[in-house]
Amino acid sequence: MDRSARHGPQPAPFGAARRRPHRLRAVRRRVHPVCARRPVPPSPSRAPLGGVDHLVLHAADSGDEAPAAPLRRGPPDPRQETDRHRGGPPVPALLHPQSGTDLRGAVIRDLLSLRPYLDRHRSAYFWCAVVLFVSSLFGLLVPWMIREAIDGISAPDGRGRVVRAVSWMVLFAFLHGGFRYFGRRGMLVTARRVEMRLRRDLFAHVIRLPLSFFGRTPTGDVMSRMTNDVSAVWLLLGPGVLTLVGTAITYVLGLLFMARISVALTLVALAVAPVIVVASREYGKAFHRTHRKAQESLAAMNAAIQENVAGIRLVKAYGLEGQEERRFRGASRDYYRQNVSVARTSAAFHGAIGLLAGLGVTLVLLLGGWLVIRERLTLGGFVAFNAYLAMLSFPTMALGWVINLVQRGGSAMGRINEFLGTPAEPREPLLVPPRKVPDAPFLEVRNLSFAYEGGGRGEALRGVSFSLRKGEIAGLVGQTGSGKSTLFSLLLRLYPVPPGTVFLEGRDAGGLPLEEVRRAVSLVGQDPFLFSDTILANVCFGRDLPDEQEARRAVSMARFLAEVEEMPDGVHTVIGERGVSLSGGQKQRATIARALCAGGELLLLDDALSAVDSETEQEIFREILSARGGKTVLFSTHRMASLSRCDRILVLVEGRIVEEGTHDELLSRRGAYFDLYSRQMIARELEAT
């Protein structure tokens, strides 16, 4: 892989979170049913919110050369991503409204995007609401029985009335508790089901997003949205909806009971309601802004943690524990400050609500006491009214918490929708896939040009053309940054390929189902990745079911079997996260075994043996040569001696193939290949001396 591409994108340091605004993506709103939004008119100063569409530019013809193929303006160049991850200029953002009607509209649209999930559980929510209604009704009958008991004390048959009232109170209390249990349980379990489906759909969509998405999105941001944001949605749909339904029912029924006792007292109690509504509205807008910033800060901090845990060897190798601790302290302090802002907003609202509620109670006590003295209200009625008022005090105080959950859930769903609205890789061809062409080359590249979006160096590939027959082994050589890794990525369709440029057995690869292309091509990259599982599971990763016999054969071809058999559990040995228990060379051989076991007919080796000694590399190539009838191989390497066994060698210079031929033919031409080979031989001789 090109060295400049190999080292990008770089992980962001801990301190970068404070310098970087949140990088929300401009995304399409048409891919997932959850993400349907009203279209936003494009601004002349920025790209429309229709998506990060790849521009197709046509290169001008030059001289006697063949016309250049359409230049694919693809995803961001990994070579240009480093400054973004280090706190440089942010990626164009999806602007979210900050105030007024636009803010409320954004929250409402985000919450309405949950409708496809809620429709599946409509009946469950309905019956839970019915059960909660019955529960609240029984609960509100308890103060009414208190009124009957107190007023019955002075009645002629007072003893009987008191006993009956107390008996009904006990029964209503039991019924209230029983129905409340089933209502709460049903509501929370239903919300968990919605959460599970949402998280599953989000993961299924994210894992199908193009490679460019992960190049510009920190891992911590992805983790934050798939965990914290989905949990915030559950808090809204579970405890939030539960409290909202219970509050609404309690308010409506409670006010009816209170009005039955005294209309005047009820109106006095409601005198502070308009002020509470206005305060709640302002609190909702302020909380949305502060909570959004807190979520962004949390995502940045999570990214910092993930990157340092993943790169812990590098941190320790350079002795940077103290420096990284200081940087993380800065990111943590930023998250703390954002949450303090959230806490201040919440505390101010709850304090105001408490003050208003206390004012309402004071007015009720003054007027109620006067009515009792004037015998316009019984003592039992006054006590019951205050009991109802106390029962309404919790819903009033919980109003702020519900608004909090609504804003958190809306903000979280908006962040989730940004991912769900990002177009995934096309899984199926636009047209019926063409049939294989007899006698066509197994792989043919025609005038392929490609540039990363925002790439400062222009085209990564320029008019690349070559073909490989089935079973042919070709080498790809070039200096760092010549475009070798970009070519491998395009052959695997990790980035979209321009139509009419890449063909598999005579069929345009761009018109084939993505799964078919990935099954036909196996790639071994420079940086081996292994899962925290057994060697067998890692080697058989590309197969539907693990096959120990096939795995052993592939491990043997990769010259790794002898070392595996010396391990405690052989191929069943767990190798730890990212293969931490293996050496660099063992990791590379394990990934080669995985590619061989996958059964792809085209094997791409992107400098995949850089950590293996020359002798082992030659042995692996001999094994591949012995199986050449079944596989076509294209590999790049910096060891020129390994290329002598190739049927053909392609020399790539600044994105162009400048030479093509066998090892001996290229040496005799004394061109670019001869220069590369001579430099390496001279360097090797100098090292030997």
C-alpha positions as MATLAB code, in Angstrom:
seq = 'MDRSARHGPQPAPFGAARRRPHRLRAVRRRVHPVCARRPVPPSPSRAPLGGVDHLVLHAADSGDEAPAAPLRRGPPDPRQETDRHRGGPPVPALLHPQSGTDLRGAVIRDLLSLRPYLDRHRSAYFWCAVVLFVSSLFGLLVPWMIREAIDGISAPDGRGRVVRAVSWMVLFAFLHGGFRYFGRRGMLVTARRVEMRLRRDLFAHVIRLPLSFFGRTPTGDVMSRMTNDVSAVWLLLGPGVLTLVGTAITYVLGLLFMARISVALTLVALAVAPVIVVASREYGKAFHRTHRKAQESLAAMNAAIQENVAGIRLVKAYGLEGQEERRFRGASRDYYRQNVSVARTSAAFHGAIGLLAGLGVTLVLLLGGWLVIRERLTLGGFVAFNAYLAMLSFPTMALGWVINLVQRGGSAMGRINEFLGTPAEPREPLLVPPRKVPDAPFLEVRNLSFAYEGGGRGEALRGVSFSLRKGEIAGLVGQTGSGKSTLFSLLLRLYPVPPGTVFLEGRDAGGLPLEEVRRAVSLVGQDPFLFSDTILANVCFGRDLPDEQEARRAVSMARFLAEVEEMPDGVHTVIGERGVSLSGGQKQRATIARALCAGGELLLLDDALSAVDSETEQEIFREILSARGGKTVLFSTHRMASLSRCDRILVLVEGRIVEEGTHDELLSRRGAYFDLYSRQMIARELEAT';
ca = [
       0.000    0.000    0.000;
       1.180    3.548   -0.571;
       3.025    4.765    2.479;
       1.063    7.982    2.605;
      -2.172    6.027    2.457;
      -0.888    3.386    4.816;
      -0.528    5.824    7.646;
      -3.880    7.546    7.200;
      -6.354    8.123    8.519;
      -4.515    8.724   11.774;
      -6.221    8.307   15.147;
      -7.124   11.536   16.821;
      -5.171   12.461   19.967;
      -7.103   12.917   23.168;
      -6.887   16.680   22.979;
      -8.367   16.845   19.504;
     -11.897   16.488   20.788;
     -11.832   19.992   22.232;
     -10.583   21.631   19.081;
     -12.880   19.915   16.645;
     -16.554   20.707   16.122;
     -18.771   17.723   15.661;
     -18.408   16.378   12.137;
     -21.933   15.558   11.089;
     -22.247   14.229    7.626;
     -24.264   15.542    4.721;
     -26.338   12.505    4.011;
     -29.133   11.230    1.809;
     -32.525   10.814    3.432;
     -33.862    8.152    1.116;
     -32.162    4.903    2.039;
     -33.847    3.776    5.225;
     -37.574    4.125    5.954;
     -36.743    5.505    9.372;
     -34.908    8.422    7.824;
     -37.528    9.972    5.592;
     -37.140   13.716    5.969;
     -38.556   16.748    4.277;
     -36.013   17.841    1.641;
     -33.899   20.848    2.475;
     -33.267   23.307   -0.366;
     -29.594   23.398   -1.322;
     -27.498   26.384   -0.536;
     -25.212   27.815   -3.207;
     -22.389   27.862   -0.687;
     -22.476   24.176    0.187;
     -23.429   20.835   -1.290;
     -27.106   19.921   -1.023;
     -28.144   17.595    1.723;
     -28.971   14.952   -0.819;
     -25.860   12.977    0.019;
     -22.147   12.855   -0.528;
     -22.579   12.031   -4.183;
     -19.513   11.019   -6.137;
     -18.832   13.470   -8.933;
     -18.065   12.077  -12.369;
     -15.597   14.214  -14.296;
     -14.295   13.576  -17.795;
     -10.596   14.040  -18.343;
      -9.620   15.900  -21.473;
      -8.006   13.984  -24.282;
      -4.321   14.678  -24.704;
      -2.178   14.133  -27.760;
      -2.366   10.765  -29.434;
      -3.300    8.917  -26.274;
      -6.615    7.140  -25.984;
      -9.354    9.242  -24.416;
      -9.208    9.069  -20.659;
     -11.957    7.123  -18.974;
     -14.418    9.021  -16.822;
     -12.578   10.106  -13.727;
     -14.342    8.789  -10.663;
     -14.317   11.394   -7.953;
     -14.598    8.930   -5.130;
     -14.502    8.963   -1.351;
     -12.088   11.136    0.626;
      -8.429   10.349    0.093;
      -7.085    8.540    3.167;
      -3.845   10.431    2.566;
      -5.664   13.690    3.242;
      -7.560   12.532    6.317;
      -4.858   12.956    8.921;
      -5.443   16.645    9.599;
      -9.155   16.028   10.039;
      -8.574   13.406   12.684;
      -6.039   15.633   14.405;
      -8.410   18.503   14.853;
      -8.136   20.091   11.412;
     -10.929   21.381    9.227;
     -14.148   19.494    9.847;
     -16.044   17.511    7.274;
     -19.072   19.427    5.924;
     -21.770   19.178    8.550;
     -25.434   18.381    8.394;
     -26.721   21.557    9.954;
     -29.177   21.013   12.732;
     -31.455   23.857   13.730;
     -30.616   25.718   16.873;
     -33.679   27.651   17.934;
     -37.354   28.396   17.532;
     -39.694   26.513   15.269;
     -36.859   24.853   13.335;
     -35.554   23.267   16.532;
     -38.956   21.885   17.496;
     -39.509   20.728   13.930;
     -36.190   18.884   13.901;
     -36.981   17.094   17.155;
     -40.463   16.169   15.924;
     -39.119   14.844   12.613;
     -36.499   12.802   14.420;
     -39.109   11.321   16.744;
     -41.536   10.631   13.893;
     -38.822    8.569   12.222;
     -39.473    5.982   14.958;
     -42.950    5.340   13.602;
     -42.014    2.205   11.579;
     -40.773    0.637   14.816;
     -43.694    1.774   16.949;
     -46.261    0.550   14.414;
     -45.080   -3.006   15.067;
     -45.959   -2.632   18.755;
     -49.002   -0.383   18.510;
     -51.337   -2.859   20.190;
     -48.870   -3.512   23.024;
     -48.582    0.209   23.792;
     -52.375    0.587   23.592;
     -53.134   -2.186   26.089;
     -50.381   -0.983   28.408;
     -51.998    2.464   28.343;
     -55.386    0.898   29.161;
     -53.888   -0.980   32.109;
     -52.200    2.203   33.341;
     -55.517    4.049   33.044;
     -57.222    1.465   35.257;
     -54.302    1.601   37.693;
     -54.467    5.397   37.931;
     -58.246    5.288   38.397;
     -57.943    2.944   41.370;
     -55.143    5.071   42.790;
     -57.233    8.238   42.541;
     -60.174    6.573   44.312;
     -58.076    6.247   47.486;
     -58.229   10.000   48.402;
     -61.961    9.921   47.669;
     -62.350    7.195   50.292;
     -60.298    9.332   52.685;
     -62.874   12.092   52.170;
     -65.707    9.637   52.911;
     -63.959    8.380   56.054;
     -63.289   11.844   57.509;
     -66.740   13.183   56.718;
     -68.293    9.993   58.076;
     -66.820   10.476   61.543;
     -69.418   13.123   62.420;
     -72.303   11.266   60.736;
     -74.868    9.267   62.767;
     -73.676    5.988   61.245;
     -70.049    7.163   61.287;
     -68.516    3.869   62.401;
     -69.979    1.932   59.483;
     -69.012    4.582   56.960;
     -65.432    4.685   58.217;
     -65.089    0.883   58.099;
     -66.503    0.733   54.585;
     -64.278    3.581   53.381;
     -61.137    1.995   54.853;
     -62.032   -1.377   53.307;
     -62.441    0.189   49.896;
     -59.145    2.071   50.355;
     -57.266   -1.183   50.964;
     -58.897   -2.859   47.957;
     -58.216    0.103   45.674;
     -54.596    0.261   46.841;
     -54.037   -3.432   46.007;
     -55.703   -3.083   42.612;
     -53.708    0.066   41.888;
     -50.421   -1.703   42.667;
     -51.280   -4.837   40.667;
     -52.387   -3.044   37.526;
     -49.445   -0.648   37.791;
     -46.998   -3.581   37.880;
     -48.362   -5.137   34.690;
     -48.645   -1.779   32.924;
     -45.085   -0.736   33.736;
     -43.664   -4.155   32.907;
     -45.431   -4.291   29.556;
     -44.400   -0.760   28.603;
     -40.722   -1.231   29.502;
     -40.459   -4.642   27.817;
     -42.054   -3.269   24.645;
     -39.571   -0.398   24.633;
     -36.727   -2.911   24.967;
     -38.003   -4.727   21.893;
     -38.011   -1.484   19.928;
     -34.501   -0.754   21.189;
     -33.289   -4.200   20.122;
     -34.715   -3.834   16.617;
     -33.371   -0.297   16.218;
     -29.885   -1.290   17.347;
     -29.950   -4.337   15.078;
     -31.059   -2.286   12.068;
     -28.451    0.374   12.812;
     -25.674   -2.214   12.988;
     -26.880   -3.924    9.805;
     -26.825   -0.569    7.997;
     -23.506    0.668    9.371;
     -21.702   -2.548    8.486;
     -22.853   -2.063    4.865;
     -21.685    1.543    4.585;
     -18.857    2.265    2.139;
     -15.265    2.234    3.275;
     -15.039    6.011    2.875;
     -17.560    6.436    5.709;
     -15.248    4.717    8.176;
     -12.305    6.698    6.859;
     -13.916    9.956    7.959;
     -15.867    8.772   11.033;
     -14.056    8.043   14.320;
     -14.717    4.610   15.765;
     -15.721    6.165   19.074;
     -18.428    8.179   17.322;
     -19.836    5.002   15.768;
     -19.757    3.238   19.143;
     -21.415    6.182   20.894;
     -24.339    6.258   18.478;
     -24.849    2.499   18.555;
     -24.796    2.318   22.365;
     -25.470    5.614   24.156;
     -27.819    7.098   21.563;
     -29.875    3.922   21.151;
     -30.125    3.690   24.954;
     -31.361    7.296   25.036;
     -34.112    6.315   22.598;
     -35.093    3.464   24.930;
     -35.268    5.850   27.880;
     -37.728    7.929   25.876;
     -39.868    5.027   24.641;
     -39.792    3.190   27.978;
     -39.615    5.321   31.144;
     -40.411    8.481   29.160;
     -43.614    7.223   27.532;
     -44.566    5.443   30.760;
     -44.262    8.651   32.763;
     -45.937   10.721   30.060;
     -48.950    8.394   29.834;
     -49.220    8.120   33.600;
     -48.920   11.883   34.003;
     -51.591   12.611   31.395;
     -54.033   10.117   32.907;
     -53.368   11.311   36.454;
     -53.822   14.956   35.478;
     -57.100   14.413   33.613;
     -58.719   12.137   36.204;
     -57.233   14.041   39.138;
     -58.605   17.367   37.913;
     -62.039   15.780   37.465;
     -62.029   14.535   41.058;
     -60.732   17.903   42.286;
     -63.411   19.800   40.350;
     -66.032   17.494   41.872;
     -64.862   18.619   45.313;
     -64.432   22.354   44.548;
     -64.302   24.138   41.201;
     -62.907   27.299   42.816;
     -59.986   25.469   44.426;
     -59.276   23.671   41.134;
     -59.066   26.964   39.238;
     -56.703   28.381   41.866;
     -54.504   25.287   41.623;
     -54.357   25.718   37.824;
     -53.416   29.404   38.041;
     -49.697   28.624   37.740;
     -50.170   26.156   34.831;
     -49.571   28.708   31.998;
     -46.274   29.750   33.580;
     -45.230   26.092   33.864;
     -46.048   25.515   30.165;
     -43.939   28.507   29.064;
     -41.055   27.464   31.322;
     -41.215   23.905   29.974;
     -41.096   25.154   26.406;
     -38.007   27.291   26.988;
     -36.360   24.522   28.969;
     -36.868   22.070   26.107;
     -35.092   24.321   23.608;
     -32.197   25.072   25.953;
     -31.788   21.444   26.951;
     -31.700   20.250   23.325;
     -28.763   22.533   22.551;
     -26.747   21.693   25.651;
     -27.436   17.960   25.484;
     -26.443   17.791   21.811;
     -23.067   19.286   22.662;
     -22.663   16.866   25.559;
     -23.365   13.890   23.265;
     -20.811   15.137   20.751;
     -18.245   15.565   23.505;
     -18.967   12.047   24.760;
     -18.464   10.647   21.253;
     -15.109   12.426   20.991;
     -14.025   11.098   24.377;
     -15.089    7.559   23.433;
     -13.066    7.871   20.236;
     -10.033    8.914   22.253;
     -10.390    5.926   24.579;
     -10.860    3.471   21.721;
      -7.897    4.789   19.755;
      -5.508    4.654   22.692;
      -6.618    1.172   23.731;
      -6.189   -0.023   20.139;
      -2.790    1.673   19.906;
      -1.603    0.827   23.419;
       1.577   -0.812   22.103;
       2.563    2.367   20.305;
       1.776    4.497   23.352;
       3.922    2.295   25.566;
       6.686    1.973   22.976;
       7.125    5.750   22.905;
       6.567    6.170   26.637;
       3.655    8.549   26.085;
       1.401    7.391   28.906;
       1.744   10.693   30.743;
       1.178   12.782   27.637;
      -1.890   10.805   26.608;
      -3.225   11.039   30.152;
      -2.954   14.822   30.012;
      -4.663   14.929   26.644;
      -7.443   12.681   27.857;
      -7.835   14.897   30.895;
      -8.591   17.759   28.498;
     -11.201   15.729   26.616;
     -12.727   14.568   29.889;
     -12.825   18.133   31.173;
     -14.691   19.224   28.042;
     -17.265   16.462   28.574;
     -17.567   17.514   32.224;
     -18.176   21.144   31.264;
     -20.857   20.218   28.767;
     -22.647   18.087   31.349;
     -22.371   20.865   33.938;
     -24.154   23.085   31.431;
     -26.865   20.426   31.096;
     -27.124   20.167   34.892;
     -27.448   23.940   35.275;
     -30.252   24.080   32.746;
     -32.057   21.181   34.407;
     -31.558   22.561   37.922;
     -32.904   25.975   36.931;
     -36.043   24.435   35.456;
     -36.727   22.103   38.367;
     -36.139   24.918   40.826;
     -38.638   27.094   38.988;
     -41.190   24.271   38.872;
     -40.768   23.667   42.601;
     -41.296   27.350   43.309;
     -44.430   27.502   41.162;
     -45.821   24.302   42.694;
     -45.231   25.682   46.187;
     -46.987   28.895   45.231;
     -49.988   26.921   43.985;
     -50.167   24.880   47.209;
     -50.030   28.080   49.274;
     -52.949   29.586   47.386;
     -54.958   26.352   47.766;
     -54.335   26.235   51.519;
     -55.409   29.852   51.962;
     -58.606   29.552   49.936;
     -59.394   26.022   51.155;
     -59.013   26.984   54.794;
     -61.306   29.958   54.271;
     -63.931   27.697   52.603;
     -63.780   25.189   55.486;
     -64.198   27.975   58.046;
     -67.198   29.294   56.140;
     -68.543   25.703   55.946;
     -68.626   25.818   52.162;
     -66.272   22.832   52.064;
     -66.141   19.818   54.340;
     -62.975   18.938   56.193;
     -62.854   15.579   54.406;
     -63.189   17.296   51.048;
     -60.363   19.702   51.926;
     -58.063   16.829   52.976;
     -58.949   14.838   49.838;
     -58.332   17.877   47.627;
     -54.867   18.334   49.102;
     -54.222   14.612   48.631;
     -55.084   14.996   44.950;
     -52.888   18.064   44.762;
     -50.021   16.064   46.274;
     -50.632   13.276   43.739;
     -50.352   15.854   40.938;
     -47.150   17.327   42.340;
     -44.999   14.395   41.176;
     -46.288   14.511   37.579;
     -45.657   18.251   37.627;
     -42.077   17.772   38.827;
     -41.648   14.837   36.416;
     -42.641   17.095   33.537;
     -39.101   18.430   33.362;
     -37.686   14.904   33.381;
     -40.023   13.880   30.554;
     -39.012   16.940   28.528;
     -35.416   15.989   29.272;
     -35.999   12.484   27.897;
     -37.858   13.791   24.850;
     -35.003   16.134   23.973;
     -32.381   13.463   24.659;
     -34.292   10.920   22.602;
     -34.898   13.347   19.744;
     -31.264   14.423   19.709;
     -30.092   10.810   19.846;
     -32.481    9.745   17.075;
     -31.240   12.626   14.955;
     -27.668   11.383   15.338;
     -28.791    7.831   14.550;
     -30.644    9.049   11.464;
     -27.450   10.641   10.174;
     -25.951    7.157    9.978;
     -29.114    5.489    8.695;
     -29.425    8.183    6.035;
     -25.918    7.601    4.704;
     -26.219    5.587    1.473;
     -24.983    2.027    1.837;
     -23.004    0.151   -0.758;
     -25.267   -1.024   -3.591;
     -25.889   -4.684   -2.954;
     -27.587   -5.566   -6.240;
     -26.856   -4.525   -9.822;
     -29.057   -1.998  -11.542;
     -29.549   -4.375  -14.477;
     -29.577   -8.135  -14.947;
     -25.960   -9.328  -14.483;
     -24.397  -10.294  -17.806;
     -23.225  -13.816  -18.500;
     -19.592  -14.846  -18.551;
     -17.862  -14.305  -21.880;
     -16.025  -17.393  -23.184;
     -12.260  -16.987  -23.668;
     -12.332  -13.552  -22.004;
      -9.525  -12.673  -19.564;
     -10.375  -13.535  -15.979;
      -9.549   -9.955  -14.934;
      -9.419   -7.007  -17.279;
      -8.920   -3.355  -16.373;
      -9.670   -0.814  -19.091;
      -8.458    2.754  -18.837;
      -9.245    3.026  -15.111;
      -8.880    6.471  -13.556;
      -9.749    7.310   -9.974;
      -9.319   10.186   -7.544;
     -10.206   10.377   -3.887;
     -12.694   13.041   -2.969;
     -10.710   16.010   -1.753;
      -7.420   14.388   -2.765;
      -4.839   17.142   -3.012;
      -2.595   15.116   -5.320;
      -5.157   14.649   -8.067;
      -5.747   11.226   -9.568;
      -4.552    8.217   -7.631;
      -4.868    6.137  -10.824;
      -4.581    7.411  -14.400;
      -5.706    5.349  -17.354;
      -4.642    1.983  -15.928;
      -5.162   -0.934  -18.336;
      -4.093   -4.591  -18.113;
      -5.558   -8.085  -18.192;
      -4.871  -11.404  -16.446;
      -5.732  -14.874  -17.677;
      -7.125  -17.488  -15.311;
      -4.300  -19.041  -13.288;
      -1.842  -16.271  -14.163;
       0.387  -14.798  -11.454;
       1.279  -11.137  -11.868;
       3.372   -8.829   -9.751;
       2.644   -5.159   -9.154;
       5.585   -2.961   -8.286;
       5.971    0.731   -7.678;
       7.253    3.256   -5.222;
       5.295    4.301   -2.154;
       2.293    6.373   -3.202;
       2.135    5.032   -6.749;
      -1.451    3.743   -6.335;
      -1.028    0.015   -5.719;
      -3.345   -0.158   -2.707;
      -5.909    2.030   -4.448;
      -5.978   -0.407   -7.369;
      -6.500   -3.362   -5.016;
      -9.352   -1.550   -3.265;
     -11.085   -0.827   -6.566;
     -10.741   -4.423   -7.765;
     -12.551   -5.513   -4.602;
     -15.070   -2.661   -5.027;
     -14.266   -1.209   -1.637;
     -14.760    2.062   -3.510;
     -17.222    2.496   -6.400;
     -15.620    1.745   -9.762;
     -16.499    3.700  -12.917;
     -18.614    1.633  -15.309;
     -16.796   -0.086  -18.142;
     -13.397   -0.121  -16.436;
     -13.142   -3.393  -14.449;
     -14.260   -6.727  -15.889;
     -14.402  -10.216  -14.372;
     -14.569  -12.945  -17.013;
     -15.853  -10.418  -19.525;
     -18.540   -8.979  -17.227;
     -18.532   -5.404  -15.987;
     -17.767   -5.681  -12.255;
     -19.848   -2.573  -11.594;
     -22.935   -4.402  -12.853;
     -22.434   -7.516  -10.742;
     -23.928   -8.095   -7.293;
     -21.465   -6.938   -4.682;
     -21.599  -10.330   -2.945;
     -20.531  -12.077   -6.150;
     -17.543   -9.768   -6.580;
     -16.480  -10.244   -2.960;
     -16.799  -14.039   -3.274;
     -14.608  -14.041   -6.373;
     -11.883  -11.810   -4.927;
      -9.823  -12.377   -1.761;
      -7.669   -9.539   -0.444;
      -4.792   -9.712    2.026;
      -3.818   -6.204    3.091;
      -0.683   -4.761    4.607;
      -2.143   -4.474    8.087;
      -3.407   -7.920    9.152;
      -6.573   -7.941   11.240;
      -7.579  -10.929   13.343;
     -10.580  -11.370   15.614;
     -10.451  -12.321   19.283;
     -11.270  -15.934   18.501;
      -9.581  -19.217   17.642;
      -7.203  -19.646   14.728;
      -9.776  -21.952   13.136;
     -12.511  -19.302   13.337;
     -10.202  -16.638   11.905;
      -9.011  -18.789    9.012;
     -12.574  -19.892    8.167;
     -13.968  -16.370    8.505;
     -14.885  -16.204    4.826;
     -16.759  -19.523    4.844;
     -20.322  -20.295    5.871;
     -19.202  -23.052    8.281;
     -15.769  -23.779    9.805;
     -13.977  -26.644    8.061;
     -10.970  -27.808   10.062;
      -9.543  -29.858    7.204;
      -9.676  -26.933    4.767;
      -8.319  -24.619    7.444;
      -5.322  -26.887    8.039;
      -4.661  -27.069    4.311;
      -4.723  -23.266    4.018;
      -2.553  -22.839    7.128;
      -0.081  -25.327    5.662;
       0.060  -23.419    2.353;
       0.769  -20.250    4.346;
       3.669  -22.058    6.070;
       2.063  -21.575    9.482;
       0.955  -25.110   10.350;
       4.084  -26.177   12.258;
       3.833  -23.193   14.612;
       0.090  -23.662   15.070;
       0.529  -27.303   16.089;
       2.988  -26.217   18.793;
       0.334  -24.000   20.383;
      -1.579  -25.369   23.415;
      -4.837  -26.032   21.555;
      -3.620  -26.117   17.967;
      -6.057  -24.490   15.551;
      -8.473  -24.063   18.468;
      -6.093  -21.695   20.273;
      -7.645  -18.304   21.078;
      -5.261  -15.620   19.821;
      -6.648  -12.582   21.686;
      -7.904   -9.249   20.412;
      -6.444   -8.412   16.981;
      -4.210  -11.492   17.336;
      -2.203   -9.946   20.158;
      -0.565  -13.277   21.050;
       0.923  -13.693   17.548;
       3.985  -12.085   16.017;
       3.742   -9.805   13.007;
       4.784  -12.547   10.603;
       2.351  -15.025   12.148;
      -0.488  -12.534   11.767;
       0.315  -12.055    8.089;
       0.465  -15.781    7.442;
      -2.832  -16.282    9.285;
      -4.514  -13.680    7.067;
      -3.038  -15.319    3.950;
      -4.436  -18.655    5.141;
      -7.822  -16.961    5.590;
      -7.749  -15.681    2.001;
      -6.722  -19.101    0.664;
      -9.463  -20.816    2.661;
     -12.112  -18.366    1.423;
     -11.846  -19.877   -2.039;
     -11.791  -16.660   -4.082;
     -10.592  -17.188   -7.642;
      -8.673  -13.890   -7.650;
      -6.124  -13.496   -4.848;
      -4.836   -9.975   -4.131;
      -1.751   -9.694   -1.909;
      -1.007   -6.088   -0.973;
       2.547   -6.316    0.372;
       1.125   -9.051    2.585;
       4.481  -10.663    3.443;
       6.449   -7.638    4.599;
       6.880   -9.125    8.112;
       7.911  -12.570    6.816;
      11.520  -13.520    6.122;
      12.603  -14.011    2.509;
      12.905  -17.792    2.769;
       9.377  -18.220    4.145;
       8.078  -15.822    1.511;
       9.575  -17.974   -1.237;
       8.023  -21.103    0.282;
       4.588  -19.468    0.375;
       4.919  -18.404   -3.244;
       5.880  -21.949   -4.213;
       2.678  -23.196   -2.575;
       0.641  -20.592   -4.445;
       2.356  -21.535   -7.707;
       1.496  -25.185   -7.132;
      -2.196  -24.242   -6.946;
      -2.062  -21.685   -9.755;
      -4.572  -23.544  -11.909;
      -7.359  -22.605   -9.533;
      -6.366  -19.044   -8.618;
      -5.335  -15.894  -10.401;
      -2.876  -13.924   -8.284;
      -1.953  -10.244   -8.309;
       0.476   -9.211   -5.606;
       2.604   -6.232   -4.714;
       5.847   -6.425   -2.814;
       8.900   -4.330   -2.050;
      11.165   -7.379   -2.391;
      12.091   -7.337   -6.055;
      13.600  -10.825   -5.952;
      10.150  -12.303   -5.334;
       8.923  -10.970   -8.680;
      11.191  -13.188  -10.759;
       8.692  -16.078  -10.551;
       5.777  -14.025  -11.894;
       4.296  -14.626  -15.324;
       4.088  -10.887  -15.744;
       5.098   -7.752  -13.857;
       3.249   -4.420  -13.937;
       5.226   -1.286  -13.077;
       3.111    1.506  -11.594;
       4.480    5.066  -11.493;
       2.330    7.946  -10.210;
      -0.876    6.063  -10.943;
       0.107    4.912  -14.452;
       1.360    1.559  -15.708;
       4.551    2.532  -17.502;
       6.012   -0.941  -18.093;
       4.764   -4.497  -18.424;
       6.582   -7.775  -19.012;
       8.553  -10.577  -17.384;
      11.381  -10.015  -14.941;
      14.077  -10.550  -17.569;
      12.293   -8.474  -20.204;
      11.947   -5.494  -17.900;
      15.561   -5.663  -16.796;
      16.701   -5.703  -20.406;
      14.725   -2.521  -21.136;
      16.640   -0.650  -18.415;
      13.581    1.443  -17.554;
      11.658    2.151  -14.346;
      11.717   -1.482  -13.208;
      15.467   -1.681  -13.800;
      15.982    1.436  -11.659;
      13.899    0.047   -8.782;
      15.619   -3.325   -8.954;
      19.112   -1.814   -9.113;
      18.498    0.460   -6.126;
      17.294   -2.444   -4.014;
      20.214   -4.659   -4.984;
      22.686   -1.882   -4.178;
      20.976   -1.241   -0.828;
      21.118   -4.949   -0.010;
      24.831   -5.104   -0.835;
      25.512   -2.086    1.362;
      23.611   -3.696    4.253;
      25.608   -6.898    3.795;
      28.873   -5.013    4.100;
];
